[in-house]
Amino acid sequence: MLGRSTVPATHYFVMGDNRTVSKDSRYEEVGFVSDDSKTFNGIQGVVKLRYWPVTKFKVY
C-alpha cells in the first residue's frame, strides 16, 4: 500500500515493531484490520515484557 489511504470505519491501521521481519498495514497481506467484535472479540494481545514504568519492569 503506497501513497495516501484512508482507514475505513471499524478498521485499524496496525504498525510493526521496526524489525526487518516485522510487517504492518502497509503490506497487502496484512492490510487494515477489521474490528469485527463478533469474530475477534475486539483487538487483544499477549504481554511478553513490560518495561514501563521502569519500576514495574517484568518478563512474563
C-alpha atoms as an extended CHARMM CRD file, in Angstrom:
* protein
*
        60  EXT
         1         1  MET       CA              0.0000000000        0.0000000000        0.0000000000  PROA      1               0.0000000000
         2         2  LEU       CA              1.8240000000        3.0590000000       -1.1980000000  PROA      2               0.0000000000
         3         3  GLY       CA              0.6510000000        6.6180000000       -1.1670000000  PROA      3               0.0000000000
         4         4  ARG       CA             -2.2240000000        8.0170000000        0.8100000000  PROA      4               0.0000000000
         5         5  SER       CA             -5.0540000000        5.8690000000        2.1460000000  PROA      5               0.0000000000
         6         6  THR       CA             -7.9770000000        6.3550000000        4.4810000000  PROA      6               0.0000000000
         7         7  VAL       CA             -8.5910000000        3.7630000000        7.1510000000  PROA      7               0.0000000000
         8         8  PRO       CA            -12.1910000000        2.5600000000        6.8040000000  PROA      8               0.0000000000
         9         9  ALA       CA            -14.6030000000        2.8960000000        9.7230000000  PROA      9               0.0000000000
        10        10  THR       CA            -14.4230000000       -0.0510000000       12.1530000000  PROA      10              0.0000000000
        11        11  HSD       CA            -10.8810000000       -0.8860000000       10.9660000000  PROA      11              0.0000000000
        12        12  TYR       CA             -7.4270000000       -0.2820000000       12.3870000000  PROA      12              0.0000000000
        13        13  PHE       CA             -4.0270000000        0.5040000000       10.9080000000  PROA      13              0.0000000000
        14        14  VAL       CA             -1.5850000000       -1.8040000000       12.6900000000  PROA      14              0.0000000000
        15        15  MET       CA              2.0930000000       -0.9540000000       12.9940000000  PROA      15              0.0000000000
        16        16  GLY       CA              5.0620000000       -3.2970000000       13.0990000000  PROA      16              0.0000000000
        17        17  ASP       CA              7.8180000000       -3.1370000000       15.6770000000  PROA      17              0.0000000000
        18        18  ASN       CA             10.6300000000       -1.8850000000       13.4090000000  PROA      18              0.0000000000
        19        19  ARG       CA             12.3800000000       -5.2670000000       12.9920000000  PROA      19              0.0000000000
        20        20  THR       CA             13.3000000000       -6.2340000000        9.4440000000  PROA      20              0.0000000000
        21        21  VAL       CA             10.9130000000       -9.2250000000        9.6620000000  PROA      21              0.0000000000
        22        22  SER       CA              8.0220000000       -7.1490000000       11.0080000000  PROA      22              0.0000000000
        23        23  LYS       CA              5.0480000000       -6.3120000000        8.7950000000  PROA      23              0.0000000000
        24        24  ASP       CA              2.1930000000       -3.8860000000        9.2590000000  PROA      24              0.0000000000
        25        25  SER       CA             -0.8610000000       -2.4930000000        7.4720000000  PROA      25              0.0000000000
        26        26  ARG       CA              1.2780000000       -1.1180000000        4.6360000000  PROA      26              0.0000000000
        27        27  TYR       CA              1.7380000000       -4.6970000000        3.4010000000  PROA      27              0.0000000000
        28        28  GLU       CA             -1.0640000000       -6.1290000000        1.2910000000  PROA      28              0.0000000000
        29        29  GLU       CA             -1.0520000000       -9.4570000000        3.1640000000  PROA      29              0.0000000000
        30        30  VAL       CA             -1.8160000000       -7.5970000000        6.4220000000  PROA      30              0.0000000000
        31        31  GLY       CA             -3.8740000000       -4.6020000000        5.3010000000  PROA      31              0.0000000000
        32        32  PHE       CA             -6.3180000000       -2.8310000000        7.5720000000  PROA      32              0.0000000000
        33        33  VAL       CA             -7.5550000000       -4.9980000000       10.4410000000  PROA      33              0.0000000000
        34        34  SER       CA            -11.3060000000       -5.2030000000       10.8790000000  PROA      34              0.0000000000
        35        35  ASP       CA            -12.7810000000       -4.6550000000       14.3310000000  PROA      35              0.0000000000
        36        36  ASP       CA            -15.3450000000       -7.3990000000       13.8810000000  PROA      36              0.0000000000
        37        37  SER       CA            -16.2160000000       -7.8370000000       17.5470000000  PROA      37              0.0000000000
        38        38  LYS       CA            -18.3030000000      -10.9250000000       16.8230000000  PROA      38              0.0000000000
        39        39  THR       CA            -15.2980000000      -12.7180000000       15.3370000000  PROA      39              0.0000000000
        40        40  PHE       CA            -12.3220000000      -11.3170000000       17.2300000000  PROA      40              0.0000000000
        41        41  ASN       CA            -13.9550000000      -10.0130000000       20.4150000000  PROA      41              0.0000000000
        42        42  GLY       CA            -12.0730000000       -6.7630000000       19.8530000000  PROA      42              0.0000000000
        43        43  ILE       CA             -8.3140000000       -6.4180000000       19.4950000000  PROA      43              0.0000000000
        44        44  GLN       CA             -6.3870000000       -8.4710000000       22.0340000000  PROA      44              0.0000000000
        45        45  GLY       CA             -2.7320000000       -9.1610000000       22.6560000000  PROA      45              0.0000000000
        46        46  VAL       CA             -0.3830000000      -11.0370000000       24.9430000000  PROA      46              0.0000000000
        47        47  VAL       CA              2.0720000000       -9.2420000000       27.2140000000  PROA      47              0.0000000000
        48        48  LYS       CA              5.5710000000      -10.7390000000       27.0000000000  PROA      48              0.0000000000
        49        49  LEU       CA              7.6110000000       -7.9070000000       28.5220000000  PROA      49              0.0000000000
        50        50  ARG       CA              6.6450000000       -4.8060000000       30.4540000000  PROA      50              0.0000000000
        51        51  TYR       CA              9.3520000000       -2.1420000000       30.5600000000  PROA      51              0.0000000000
        52        52  TRP       CA              7.4240000000        0.9730000000       31.5240000000  PROA      52              0.0000000000
        53        53  PRO       CA              7.2710000000        2.2770000000       34.0910000000  PROA      53              0.0000000000
        54        54  VAL       CA             10.7820000000        1.0940000000       34.8670000000  PROA      54              0.0000000000
        55        55  THR       CA              9.8250000000        0.4340000000       38.4740000000  PROA      55              0.0000000000
        56        56  LYS       CA              7.3900000000       -2.2450000000       37.2430000000  PROA      56              0.0000000000
        57        57  PHE       CA              9.7250000000       -3.9600000000       34.7320000000  PROA      57              0.0000000000
        58        58  LYS       CA              8.6550000000       -7.6020000000       34.3330000000  PROA      58              0.0000000000
        59        59  VAL       CA              9.1390000000      -10.5360000000       31.9390000000  PROA      59              0.0000000000
        60        60  TYR       CA              6.0680000000      -12.7750000000       31.6630000000  PROA      60              0.0000000000
